[in-house]
Amino acid sequence: MKAEILAVGTELLLGDVVNTNAQYISKQLAQLGIDVYYQTVVGDNAQRLEKTILNAFERADLIITSGGLGPTEDDLTKETGAKYFGKNLVLDQKAMDMLESFFKRLNRKMTENNAKQAYVPEGALVMYNKNGTAPGVITEENGKILVNLPGPPRELIPMFEEYVKPYLAKKQENIFVSRVLRVAKIGESEAENMVKNIIATQTNPTIATYVKGYEVVFRITAKAKNEE
Amino acid sequence: MKAEILAVGTELLLGDVVNTNAQYISKQLAQLGIDVYYQTVVGDNAQRLEKTILNAFERADLIITSGGLGPTEDDLTKETGAKYFGKNLVLDQKAMDMLESFFKRLNRKMTENNAKQAYVPEGALVMYNKNGTAPGVITEENGKILVNLPGPPRELIPMFEEYVKPYLAKKQENIFVSRVLRVAKIGESEAENMVKNIIATQTNPTIATYVKGYEVVFRITAKAKNEE
């Protein structure tokens, strides 16, 4: 399976926030043996978001988005995803109930625009949010899977663990395990020269070299059958 | 000016590294009043890198890349950039001298593949690297500017400060200053409701709301003439 990771939020394009979600999701997908070919960040802009989703689905089977599920006018991710699949947004009563009790618990007034968070693309799998207001959704049709996760990592990570990981694991024939070997005292070019033959001939496990900070690193990745 | 930020490196797509460079560069460009519409991460893959550059230059005037300037076979950023502009790579003697003395200083053997770092696109501005081996380059032609920076932040940041910032500042008519106002005790939707009229009518400064961790934030941005 080929995947792309798409973070939505102008705050990322302004440099106010580091995109740690992309790292977290990439790492998870690598373990599941799902190839990530692109990470993209796009602002809260309907037209560019739509283009990005169209473009990504031309290259990939799976898009995982983060952000843009909130209550405000510029939260557009779910709407844009629904449009891609030609789905209407319909009320999910459980999501609405959770939303209402969330505000009750915090003793906060629930403004009208909050209700939009309880609307989900028809037929989507709803991922209820225990750590915030916006549920996530998974829409799958014709071999294309769109996973919409909320932006805050404290919401995104538990939702990924609970819903997305098992959902994707079921589809994977193989899993992957990587070990990183830190190499001291030599540069990347020298290190690469040392393992050149292995890089060229070895297919399982594979080996790759790169520089991480001041270190040269060998990344060794083995593939095995997924028993799940 | 419209910009895109492009990080090159499979380690980012595997989730081994967080893309802090994108945040740093985005922040710098915001201050210069340069709009960033997309951040992209692509692996060390010639074909996808080339496609990404082509695609980005269809939408933007400026691309700033990080990574892929090293000595190994999969470091392809400079080569791909040169190809886009139809330029040959030529030896930069000063870069070669710096490279040789870098290895002498460290008492390390300079392997043959290191020499490729001293080759730059013909006519490019060479950004000498005081903190590593790979020089950066700026290529500008027909209104398209490609800035290639090395991946490690300890090399990228001083190079941006010394070369890229003044290079771009000269082209900017306006500069921008942002202040962030942290809002307590209310949710994003309620906060947005409070400033809805300002958002709709105000053009300088502008105001935007978003959630950052547990906080709601107002971002106020003012535009002024660049005196540089």
Interface residues (C-beta under 8 A of the other chain):
Chain A: G9 T10 E11 L12 L13 L14 G15 D16 V17 V18 N19 T20 A22 Q23 Y24 I25 S26 K27 Q28 L29 A30 V36 Y37 Y38 Q39 T40 V41 V42 G43 N45 R48 T52 G70 P71 T72 E73 R108 K109 T111 N113 N114 T133 G151 P152 R154 S178 V180 I186 G187 E188 S189 E190 E192 N193 A208 T209 Y210 V211 K212 G213 V217 R219
Chain B: G9 T10 E11 L12 L13 L14 G15 D16 V17 V18 N19 T20 A22 Q23 Y24 I25 S26 K27 Q28 L29 A30 V36 Y37 Y38 Q39 T40 V41 V42 G43 N45 R48 T52 G70 P71 T72 E73 R108 K109 T111 N113 N114 T133 G151 P152 R154 S178 V180 I186 G187 E188 S189 E190 E192 N193 A208 T209 Y210 V211 K212 G213 V217 R219
